[in-house]
Amino acid sequence: MTEKVSNARWFGVALQSLIVLANYEGLCPSGKLAEKLDSKSVFLRKILTHLVKAGLIQAKEGKNGGYSLVKHPSEITLAEVYESMSAETFPKGFLDVESKECFLPDTIHALCELRTEMEGWILEGLQQKTLADLMKK
């Protein structure tokens, strides 16, 4: 897994961006996307860069440029989106016990394993859902 570079907020904005793109006819300019999501364009472009690198969306630069989905929403799993964001699953410090002297080494190890297991559960659940599942009417 790549180094975690963002937080769960990025995952939420990425999902919302993909839903807007799925419902948008043609290329959606980043300014229009930011307007629809009530987000800052600079922040949104950082997220879109991750989605492009993951092969979930494509970008066309220039005056008539914008973003569009590469795949149908039913082919994009939420796990793909999550992994493209390298999102931190839990808030900073969640079950961070490595430096705590009040726990025995076995307890520290068990808590660290629990954190890893929980992330696995989340990814497993996200693998079961697609972008299309979020768009059902």
Phi and psi restraints in degrees (value plus and minus 20) as a CYANA .aco file:
   2 THR   PHI     -93.9   -53.9
   2 THR   PSI     144.1   184.1
   3 GLU   PHI     -82.8   -42.8
   3 GLU   PSI     120.4   160.4
   4 LYS   PHI     -95.2   -55.2
   4 LYS   PSI     102.8   142.8
   5 VAL   PHI    -135.6   -95.6
   5 VAL   PSI     -23.2    16.8
   6 SER   PHI    -164.8  -124.8
   6 SER   PSI    -184.3  -144.3
   7 ASN   PHI    -151.9  -111.9
   7 ASN   PSI     159.3   199.3
   8 ALA   PHI     -81.4   -41.4
   8 ALA   PSI     -44.2    -4.2
   9 ARG   PHI     -80.1   -40.1
   9 ARG   PSI     -59.2   -19.2
  10 TRP   PHI     -80.9   -40.9
  10 TRP   PSI     -60.4   -20.4
  11 PHE   PHI     -80.6   -40.6
  11 PHE   PSI     -65.2   -25.2
  12 GLY   PHI     -82.3   -42.3
  12 GLY   PSI     -63.6   -23.6
  13 VAL   PHI     -88.5   -48.5
  13 VAL   PSI     -56.5   -16.5
  14 ALA   PHI     -82.1   -42.1
  14 ALA   PSI     -64.8   -24.8
  15 LEU   PHI     -80.1   -40.1
  15 LEU   PSI     -66.0   -26.0
  16 GLN   PHI     -82.5   -42.5
  16 GLN   PSI     -60.1   -20.1
  17 SER   PHI     -81.5   -41.5
  17 SER   PSI     -64.2   -24.2
  18 LEU   PHI     -84.2   -44.2
  18 LEU   PSI     -57.9   -17.9
  19 ILE   PHI     -85.3   -45.3
  19 ILE   PSI     -63.3   -23.3
  20 VAL   PHI     -81.0   -41.0
  20 VAL   PSI     -66.1   -26.1
  21 LEU   PHI     -82.8   -42.8
  21 LEU   PSI     -56.8   -16.8
  22 ALA   PHI     -84.6   -44.6
  22 ALA   PSI     -49.8    -9.8
  23 ASN   PHI    -116.5   -76.5
  23 ASN   PSI     -20.5    19.5
  24 TYR   PHI    -117.3   -77.3
  24 TYR   PSI     114.6   154.6
  25 GLU   PHI    -104.4   -64.4
  25 GLU   PSI     101.1   141.1
  26 GLY   PHI      62.8   102.8
  26 GLY   PSI    -178.3  -138.3
  27 LEU   PHI    -102.4   -62.4
  27 LEU   PSI     113.0   153.0
  28 CYS   PHI    -123.2   -83.2
  28 CYS   PSI      95.8   135.8
  29 PRO   PHI     -83.1   -43.1
  29 PRO   PSI     128.8   168.8
  30 SER   PHI     -81.6   -41.6
  30 SER   PSI     -54.4   -14.4
  31 GLY   PHI     -83.2   -43.2
  31 GLY   PSI     -61.4   -21.4
  32 LYS   PHI     -86.4   -46.4
  32 LYS   PSI     -62.3   -22.3
  33 LEU   PHI     -83.2   -43.2
  33 LEU   PSI     -64.5   -24.5
  34 ALA   PHI     -81.7   -41.7
  34 ALA   PSI     -60.0   -20.0
  35 GLU   PHI     -82.5   -42.5
  35 GLU   PSI     -66.3   -26.3
  36 LYS   PHI     -83.5   -43.5
  36 LYS   PSI     -53.9   -13.9
  37 LEU   PHI    -115.0   -75.0
  37 LEU   PSI     -19.0    21.0
  38 ASP   PHI      32.4    72.4
  38 ASP   PSI      31.9    71.9
  39 SER   PHI    -147.7  -107.7
  39 SER   PSI     142.6   182.6
  40 LYS   PHI     -99.1   -59.1
  40 LYS   PSI     114.6   154.6
  41 SER   PHI     -79.4   -39.4
  41 SER   PSI     -61.1   -21.1
  42 VAL   PHI     -82.3   -42.3
  42 VAL   PSI     -66.3   -26.3
  43 PHE   PHI     -82.2   -42.2
  43 PHE   PSI     -65.9   -25.9
  44 LEU   PHI     -83.4   -43.4
  44 LEU   PSI     -59.8   -19.8
  45 ARG   PHI     -83.6   -43.6
  45 ARG   PSI     -51.3   -11.3
  46 LYS   PHI     -82.9   -42.9
  46 LYS   PSI     -63.3   -23.3
  47 ILE   PHI     -87.1   -47.1
  47 ILE   PSI     -63.9   -23.9
  48 LEU   PHI     -82.1   -42.1
  48 LEU   PSI     -53.8   -13.8
  49 THR   PHI     -80.1   -40.1
  49 THR   PSI     -62.2   -22.2
  50 HIS   PHI     -84.0   -44.0
  50 HIS   PSI     -60.2   -20.2
  51 LEU   PHI     -87.5   -47.5
  51 LEU   PSI     -55.5   -15.5
  52 VAL   PHI     -86.1   -46.1
  52 VAL   PSI     -67.9   -27.9
  53 LYS   PHI     -79.5   -39.5
  53 LYS   PSI     -52.7   -12.7
  54 ALA   PHI    -100.1   -60.1
  54 ALA   PSI     -26.7    13.3
  55 GLY   PHI      57.4    97.4
  55 GLY   PSI       0.8    40.8
  56 LEU   PHI    -110.4   -70.4
  56 LEU   PSI     -49.9    -9.9
  57 ILE   PHI    -154.2  -114.2
  57 ILE   PSI     145.2   185.2
  58 GLN   PHI    -142.0  -102.0
  58 GLN   PSI     133.6   173.6
  59 ALA   PHI    -143.4  -103.4
  59 ALA   PSI     119.0   159.0
  60 LYS   PHI    -142.3  -102.3
  60 LYS   PSI     102.7   142.7
  61 GLU   PHI    -104.9   -64.9
  61 GLU   PSI     144.1   184.1
  62 GLY   PHI      88.4   128.4
  62 GLY   PSI    -199.0  -159.0
  63 LYS   PHI     -75.9   -35.9
  63 LYS   PSI     -63.6   -23.6
  64 ASN   PHI    -121.6   -81.6
  64 ASN   PSI       6.3    46.3
  65 GLY   PHI    -104.2   -64.2
  65 GLY   PSI    -197.3  -157.3
  66 GLY   PHI     140.2   180.2
  66 GLY   PSI    -183.2  -143.2
  67 TYR   PHI    -143.9  -103.9
  67 TYR   PSI     130.3   170.3
  68 SER   PHI    -172.1  -132.1
  68 SER   PSI     139.3   179.3
  69 LEU   PHI     -88.8   -48.8
  69 LEU   PSI     127.2   167.2
  70 VAL   PHI    -111.5   -71.5
  70 VAL   PSI     -52.2   -12.2
  71 LYS   PHI    -141.3  -101.3
  71 LYS   PSI     143.6   183.6
  72 HIS   PHI     -87.5   -47.5
  72 HIS   PSI     126.1   166.1
  73 PRO   PHI     -73.8   -33.8
  73 PRO   PSI     -49.8    -9.8
  74 SER   PHI     -93.1   -53.1
  74 SER   PSI     -31.5     8.5
  75 GLU   PHI    -122.1   -82.1
  75 GLU   PSI     -20.0    20.0
  76 ILE   PHI    -126.2   -86.2
  76 ILE   PSI      90.4   130.4
  77 THR   PHI    -101.6   -61.6
  77 THR   PSI     132.4   172.4
  78 LEU   PHI     -86.3   -46.3
  78 LEU   PSI     -46.2    -6.2
  79 ALA   PHI     -84.8   -44.8
  79 ALA   PSI     -58.3   -18.3
  80 GLU   PHI     -81.7   -41.7
  80 GLU   PSI     -62.0   -22.0
  81 VAL   PHI     -85.3   -45.3
  81 VAL   PSI     -67.7   -27.7
  82 TYR   PHI     -76.8   -36.8
  82 TYR   PSI     -69.5   -29.5
  83 GLU   PHI     -86.8   -46.8
  83 GLU   PSI     -51.6   -11.6
  84 SER   PHI     -87.1   -47.1
  84 SER   PSI     -46.6    -6.6
  85 MET   PHI    -106.6   -66.6
  85 MET   PSI     -31.9     8.1
  86 SER   PHI      28.1    68.1
  86 SER   PSI      24.1    64.1
  87 ALA   PHI     -94.1   -54.1
  87 ALA   PSI     121.0   161.0
  88 GLU   PHI     -92.3   -52.3
  88 GLU   PSI     103.3   143.3
  89 THR   PHI     -89.2   -49.2
  89 THR   PSI     -61.9   -21.9
  90 PHE   PHI    -135.8   -95.8
  90 PHE   PSI     137.8   177.8
  91 PRO   PHI     -79.1   -39.1
  91 PRO   PSI     130.7   170.7
  92 LYS   PHI     -72.5   -32.5
  92 LYS   PSI     110.8   150.8
  93 GLY   PHI      71.7   111.7
  93 GLY   PSI     -25.4    14.6
  94 PHE   PHI     -82.1   -42.1
  94 PHE   PSI     101.4   141.4
  95 LEU   PHI      32.2    72.2
  95 LEU   PSI      12.7    52.7
  96 ASP   PHI    -106.1   -66.1
  96 ASP   PSI      75.6   115.6
  97 VAL   PHI    -139.1   -99.1
  97 VAL   PSI     -19.1    20.9
  98 GLU   PHI     -75.0   -35.0
  98 GLU   PSI     -56.1   -16.1
  99 SER   PHI    -115.6   -75.6
  99 SER   PSI     -16.6    23.4
 100 LYS   PHI    -103.4   -63.4
 100 LYS   PSI     102.8   142.8
 101 GLU   PHI    -104.6   -64.6
 101 GLU   PSI     -30.1     9.9
 102 CYS   PHI     -99.9   -59.9
 102 CYS   PSI     -27.9    12.1
 103 PHE   PHI    -128.0   -88.0
 103 PHE   PSI     125.2   165.2
 104 LEU   PHI     -90.5   -50.5
 104 LEU   PSI     133.3   173.3
 105 PRO   PHI     -73.1   -33.1
 105 PRO   PSI     -58.8   -18.8
 106 ASP   PHI     -85.3   -45.3
 106 ASP   PSI     -56.0   -16.0
 107 THR   PHI     -89.0   -49.0
 107 THR   PSI     -63.0   -23.0
 108 ILE   PHI     -78.9   -38.9
 108 ILE   PSI     -66.2   -26.2
 109 HIS   PHI     -81.5   -41.5
 109 HIS   PSI     -64.1   -24.1
 110 ALA   PHI     -83.0   -43.0
 110 ALA   PSI     -61.1   -21.1
 111 LEU   PHI     -87.5   -47.5
 111 LEU   PSI     -58.6   -18.6
 112 CYS   PHI     -85.6   -45.6
 112 CYS   PSI     -60.7   -20.7
 113 GLU   PHI     -83.0   -43.0
 113 GLU   PSI     -59.6   -19.6
 114 LEU   PHI     -80.0   -40.0
 114 LEU   PSI     -65.3   -25.3
 115 ARG   PHI     -78.3   -38.3
 115 ARG   PSI     -64.5   -24.5
 116 THR   PHI     -85.3   -45.3
 116 THR   PSI     -62.9   -22.9
 117 GLU   PHI     -80.5   -40.5
 117 GLU   PSI     -63.0   -23.0
 118 MET   PHI     -82.1   -42.1
 118 MET   PSI     -60.1   -20.1
 119 GLU   PHI     -83.9   -43.9
 119 GLU   PSI     -58.8   -18.8
 120 GLY   PHI     -81.4   -41.4
 120 GLY   PSI     -60.5   -20.5
 121 TRP   PHI     -82.3   -42.3
 121 TRP   PSI     -61.9   -21.9
 122 ILE   PHI     -83.0   -43.0
 122 ILE   PSI     -68.2   -28.2
 123 LEU   PHI     -81.4   -41.4
 123 LEU   PSI     -60.4   -20.4
 124 GLU   PHI     -81.1   -41.1
 124 GLU   PSI     -63.2   -23.2
 125 GLY   PHI     -85.8   -45.8
 125 GLY   PSI     -61.5   -21.5
 126 LEU   PHI     -87.2   -47.2
 126 LEU   PSI     -47.8    -7.8
 127 GLN   PHI     -86.9   -46.9
 127 GLN   PSI     -43.8    -3.8
 128 GLN   PHI    -102.4   -62.4
 128 GLN   PSI     -31.9     8.1
 129 LYS   PHI    -138.1   -98.1
 129 LYS   PSI     129.1   169.1
 130 THR   PHI    -137.2   -97.2
 130 THR   PSI     148.9   188.9
 131 LEU   PHI     -78.4   -38.4
 131 LEU   PSI     -57.4   -17.4
 132 ALA   PHI     -81.2   -41.2
 132 ALA   PSI     -53.1   -13.1
 133 ASP   PHI     -81.8   -41.8
 133 ASP   PSI     -51.1   -11.1
 134 LEU   PHI     -98.6   -58.6
 134 LEU   PSI     -35.0     5.0
 135 MET   PHI    -123.2   -83.2
 135 MET   PSI     -15.8    24.2
 136 LYS   PHI     -80.0   -40.0
 136 LYS   PSI     121.4   161.4
